[in-house]
Every structure is written in structure tokens, then in C-alpha cells.
Amino acid sequence: MKKTNLILSMVLSIIVLIVSNCANTAPAAGDPVLAESQQDDAAQRGLPAPPGLRSLFQSGNNAHIIQEGIVINGVEWAASNVDRDGAFVNKPEDSGWTYQWNSARPEFSMAQSTAGLLPLSFFTQYPAGNSWEISKDPSPDGWRVPTQEEISSLLDTGKVTNEWTTLNGIAGRKFTDRSSGENIFIPAAGKWFADIDSGERTVRKMDIGTGGYYWTATAHGDYGAVTFEFNLSGVSLNTHHRTMTFMIRPVKDR
């Protein structure tokens, strides 16, 4: 009988030791390893990342960001700009690529040093359309270029505050929903510009760190489109030639 009790005691000790080791090695809630595992699992199954997580995963040769929207005054905004190949940039403060209006073709990145001499047709062949077409929208799946009305909701100071600030050393404006406290940061990444009225055909970078220039999906006349712009002094809606190249901060396509 004593021998049987001794064996049972030894077995119980082994079980306790195994359980203790598992508890010490398993990632706890909030652990980076667990978060990464959840992200990878969601990405592989084609599901949205768990709440509050942004998942970076491989799809073919392209890296894509899955992110949840941030609701500001009733409009669901992406947390970062459009990159290229139907993807988001990695971080809210990253600039992304620029596009001509109503075009899915990426033109310039703020990371490149020069764009060289462009053909005259680049400045004279205006993209057609009354609004940004879905088939030509470079936003990731489920997202699209915002309309003038949606930008206007972001500029409604009665419901949204905005301030000039920096995020990880990058200047821009933060827009905060007065009711929920939810906010987005949009970088003042500048623009590529050429004075075509003076015959200039070499675009150059301007206003990096001092100005933000973003498209809306709304046309203005036959050759222009509405833009969203901001600097240290404030924010505004403007219009520009459709051949200009600006960035995109998309909204959820509902």
C-alpha cells in the first residue's frame, strides 16, 4: 500500500511540474509573441486583425497592412496613407505614393530624390471623369478615396478638433473626434510640383514637413478636382489640375 501511494505521489508531482512549465512559457495576454501569432493567424485566414492590431503579412511579393478603421464624426478613416500595389504604408506618419486624379498608377514617392524630365503629355492629358472611378482607385480592398463631403466632415470644428503636431518626428495634423476621442494623424509630407504655366517639365519636391496635399474623389469642372490641404496655419479645401500628383488617405467603402 505504501509503495502504491509513493507511485501516485510521484505521478502527481510530475503532472504539477509539467503544468507549471506550460504556464511559465505560454505567452500572456498582451504579450508581443501572442499578438504576432494572432496577427499571422488572422492574415492567413483572410480575416481582419484582432481589435487594435494592425497585421503585416506577405501576399505573393507584396506586403499588406490589414487595419481597422477609425471613426471620426461618422466617417471611418484609415490609419495610414495609400502606398502602392493596393497596400497601406506601414505607419501613420509614412507618406506613401502620389497619384494623378482618377488614376490607379503610382507616380512618385517622397523617398525618391528626383523624378527627371517628364513628357509634355503628363501635364496636358487630363484624367476624365465626374468622380474617382472604383476601377481606378488605388486604395486597398474595402477602402476608397474620400469625397469632398467626407473631408468636410473631418473639418467640422464643432465635432472634430485638429492640431499641428508631430508623430515620431514627422510633422502633420491630428484630427480628433470630440465625442469619442478617437483620432488620426495625417503627415505633412509635401508634394511633387512643376510650374507648367512657365513651361517647366521637371517636377520637384516641395513643402516637406510643412504642408499636406491629398485628393478627394470629387471633380471640379472638366480639368480640376477638389483637394484637401493643410499646413501649420490650418486646413482647407482647394482645387487643382487633375494632372497634379497628390497623396491619398482613404475611407472605408460602405
C-alpha positions as CSV (number, residue, x, y, z in Angstrom):
1,M,0.0,0.0,0.0
2,K,2.8,2.4,0.9
3,K,4.5,1.6,-2.5
4,T,1.3,2.4,-4.3
5,N,0.9,5.8,-2.5
6,L,4.6,6.6,-3.3
7,I,4.0,5.9,-7.0
8,L,0.8,8.1,-7.0
9,S,2.7,10.9,-5.3
10,M,5.5,10.8,-7.9
11,V,3.0,10.9,-10.8
12,L,1.2,13.9,-9.2
13,S,4.5,15.7,-8.8
14,I,5.4,15.2,-12.5
15,I,1.9,16.5,-13.6
16,V,2.3,19.6,-11.4
17,L,5.8,20.2,-12.8
18,I,4.5,19.9,-16.4
19,V,1.6,22.3,-15.8
20,S,3.9,24.8,-14.1
21,N,6.3,24.8,-17.0
22,C,3.5,25.3,-19.5
23,A,2.1,28.3,-17.6
24,N,5.6,29.9,-17.4
25,T,6.3,29.5,-21.2
26,A,2.9,30.3,-22.7
27,P,2.6,34.0,-23.8
28,A,0.2,36.0,-21.7
29,A,-2.5,38.3,-23.0
30,G,-0.9,41.4,-24.4
31,D,2.4,39.5,-24.9
32,P,4.1,40.6,-28.3
33,V,4.5,36.9,-29.2
34,L,0.8,36.3,-28.7
35,A,-0.1,39.4,-30.6
36,E,2.1,38.4,-33.5
37,S,0.6,35.0,-33.6
38,Q,-2.9,36.4,-33.6
39,Q,-2.0,38.7,-36.4
40,D,-0.4,36.0,-38.6
41,D,-3.3,33.6,-38.0
42,A,-5.8,36.3,-39.0
43,A,-3.8,37.2,-42.1
44,Q,-3.5,33.6,-43.2
45,R,-7.3,33.1,-42.9
46,G,-8.1,36.3,-44.7
47,L,-9.7,37.8,-41.6
48,P,-9.4,41.2,-40.0
49,A,-6.7,41.5,-37.3
50,P,-8.0,41.4,-33.7
51,P,-9.2,44.7,-32.4
52,G,-6.5,47.3,-32.0
53,L,-4.0,45.3,-34.0
54,R,-2.5,46.1,-37.5
55,S,-1.2,43.0,-39.2
56,L,1.7,42.9,-41.6
57,F,1.8,39.8,-43.8
58,Q,3.1,38.5,-47.1
59,S,0.8,38.1,-50.1
60,G,2.8,37.0,-53.1
61,N,5.6,39.5,-53.4
62,N,3.7,42.4,-51.7
63,A,3.4,43.2,-48.1
64,H,0.0,44.4,-47.0
65,I,-1.4,46.0,-43.9
66,I,-4.8,44.9,-42.5
67,Q,-6.2,47.6,-40.3
68,E,-9.4,48.6,-38.7
69,G,-10.9,52.0,-39.4
70,I,-11.0,54.9,-37.0
71,V,-14.4,56.6,-36.9
72,I,-14.2,60.4,-36.9
73,N,-17.5,62.3,-37.0
74,G,-19.3,59.3,-38.5
75,V,-16.7,58.5,-41.2
76,E,-14.4,55.5,-40.9
77,W,-10.9,56.6,-41.8
78,A,-7.8,54.5,-42.5
79,A,-4.9,54.9,-40.0
80,S,-2.3,55.5,-42.7
81,N,-1.9,56.6,-46.3
82,V,-2.1,54.6,-49.5
83,D,1.2,53.1,-50.7
84,R,1.2,51.2,-54.0
85,D,0.0,47.8,-55.3
86,G,-3.2,48.1,-53.3
87,A,-1.5,48.4,-49.9
88,F,-1.2,50.8,-47.0
89,V,2.1,52.3,-45.8
90,N,3.5,50.7,-42.6
91,K,3.0,53.7,-40.2
92,P,0.6,56.6,-39.9
93,E,3.5,59.1,-40.4
94,D,4.7,57.5,-43.6
95,S,3.9,59.5,-46.7
96,G,3.1,56.8,-49.3
97,W,2.9,57.4,-53.1
98,T,1.3,60.2,-55.1
99,Y,-1.3,59.7,-57.8
100,Q,-2.9,61.8,-60.6
101,W,-6.6,62.2,-60.1
102,N,-8.8,59.3,-61.1
103,S,-5.7,57.1,-61.7
104,A,-4.6,53.9,-60.1
105,R,-1.0,54.3,-61.3
106,P,1.5,55.4,-58.7
107,E,3.6,58.3,-59.9
108,F,6.1,59.5,-57.3
109,S,7.3,58.5,-53.8
110,M,8.6,61.2,-51.4
111,A,11.5,58.8,-50.8
112,Q,12.9,59.2,-54.3
113,S,15.4,62.1,-54.9
114,T,14.3,63.1,-58.4
115,A,11.6,62.4,-61.0
116,G,13.5,63.6,-64.1
117,L,12.1,65.3,-67.1
118,L,8.5,64.3,-67.9
119,P,6.8,64.3,-71.3
120,L,4.5,67.2,-72.0
121,S,1.6,64.8,-72.2
122,F,2.0,64.1,-68.5
123,F,0.8,67.7,-67.9
124,T,-1.7,68.1,-70.7
125,Q,-3.7,64.8,-70.8
126,Y,-6.2,65.4,-68.1
127,P,-7.8,62.3,-66.5
128,A,-11.5,62.2,-67.4
129,G,-14.5,61.5,-65.2
130,N,-17.1,63.1,-62.9
131,S,-15.7,61.3,-59.8
132,W,-12.9,58.9,-59.0
133,E,-13.9,55.5,-60.5
134,I,-13.9,52.4,-58.5
135,S,-11.8,50.5,-61.1
136,K,-9.1,53.2,-60.9
137,D,-9.0,53.6,-57.1
138,P,-5.5,52.6,-55.8
139,S,-6.8,52.1,-52.2
140,P,-6.6,48.7,-50.6
141,D,-9.6,46.4,-51.0
142,G,-12.6,47.7,-48.9
143,W,-11.3,51.3,-49.0
144,R,-11.6,54.2,-51.4
145,V,-10.7,57.9,-52.0
146,P,-12.8,60.1,-49.8
147,T,-15.4,62.5,-51.2
148,Q,-15.4,66.3,-50.7
149,E,-18.3,65.8,-48.2
150,E,-16.4,63.3,-46.2
151,I,-13.4,65.6,-46.0
152,S,-15.7,68.4,-44.9
153,S,-16.9,66.2,-42.0
154,L,-13.3,66.0,-40.9
155,L,-13.1,69.8,-41.0
156,D,-16.2,70.3,-38.9
157,T,-14.7,72.1,-35.9
158,G,-17.9,71.7,-34.0
159,K,-17.4,67.9,-33.9
160,V,-13.7,67.5,-34.7
161,T,-10.6,69.2,-33.3
162,N,-7.4,69.4,-35.3
163,E,-4.0,70.5,-34.3
164,W,-0.5,70.8,-35.8
165,T,1.7,68.2,-34.1
166,T,4.5,65.6,-34.7
167,L,4.4,61.8,-34.7
168,N,7.8,60.1,-34.3
169,G,9.5,63.3,-35.5
170,I,7.2,63.7,-38.6
171,A,5.0,66.9,-38.7
172,G,1.4,66.8,-39.6
173,R,-2.1,67.4,-38.2
174,K,-4.1,65.2,-35.7
175,F,-7.8,65.1,-36.1
176,T,-9.8,64.1,-33.0
177,D,-13.5,63.2,-32.6
178,R,-14.8,65.5,-29.9
179,S,-17.3,62.9,-28.7
180,S,-15.3,59.6,-28.7
181,G,-11.7,60.9,-28.5
182,E,-10.7,58.7,-31.5
183,N,-8.1,60.4,-33.7
184,I,-6.0,60.0,-36.8
185,F,-2.7,61.6,-37.8
186,I,-2.1,62.7,-41.4
187,P,1.5,63.6,-42.3
188,A,2.6,66.9,-43.9
189,A,4.6,65.0,-46.5
190,G,4.7,67.8,-49.1
191,K,4.2,67.3,-52.8
192,W,5.8,67.0,-56.2
193,F,5.4,70.1,-58.3
194,A,6.2,71.6,-61.7
195,D,5.2,75.1,-62.9
196,I,3.7,74.0,-66.2
197,D,2.4,77.5,-66.9
198,S,6.1,78.6,-67.2
199,G,6.9,75.6,-69.3
200,E,8.6,73.6,-66.5
201,R,8.5,69.8,-67.1
202,T,10.8,68.6,-64.2
203,V,8.8,68.1,-61.0
204,R,10.5,68.8,-57.7
205,K,9.6,68.1,-54.1
206,M,8.1,71.0,-52.1
207,D,6.8,71.7,-48.6
208,I,8.1,68.5,-47.0
209,G,7.3,68.8,-43.3
210,T,5.3,72.0,-43.8
211,G,2.3,71.0,-46.0
212,G,0.0,68.2,-46.7
213,Y,-1.8,67.7,-50.1
214,Y,-4.5,65.0,-50.5
215,W,-7.0,64.1,-53.2
216,T,-10.8,63.9,-52.8
217,A,-12.8,61.8,-55.3
218,T,-14.8,64.9,-56.3
219,A,-14.3,66.6,-59.6
220,H,-14.3,70.3,-60.2
221,G,-15.1,71.4,-63.7
222,D,-13.6,69.5,-66.7
223,Y,-9.9,69.7,-65.7
224,G,-9.8,70.1,-62.0
225,A,-10.6,68.2,-58.8
226,V,-11.1,69.1,-55.1
227,T,-8.1,68.6,-52.8
228,F,-7.7,68.6,-49.0
229,E,-4.7,70.7,-47.8
230,F,-3.1,71.8,-44.6
231,N,-0.1,73.4,-43.0
232,L,0.9,74.9,-39.7
233,S,-1.8,77.7,-40.0
234,G,-4.8,75.5,-40.7
235,V,-6.7,73.2,-43.1
236,S,-8.8,73.9,-46.2
237,L,-10.4,72.5,-49.3
238,N,-8.9,73.7,-52.6
239,T,-8.9,72.7,-56.3
240,H,-6.0,71.7,-58.6
241,H,-5.4,70.4,-62.1
242,R,-6.1,66.7,-62.3
243,T,-2.6,66.1,-63.7
244,M,-1.1,67.1,-60.3
245,T,0.0,64.2,-58.1
246,F,-1.1,64.1,-54.5
247,M,-1.4,61.5,-51.7
248,I,-4.5,59.6,-50.6
249,R,-5.9,59.0,-47.1
250,P,-8.8,56.6,-47.8
251,V,-12.1,55.9,-46.0
252,K,-13.9,52.7,-45.5
253,D,-16.1,51.7,-48.5
254,R,-19.5,51.1,-47.1
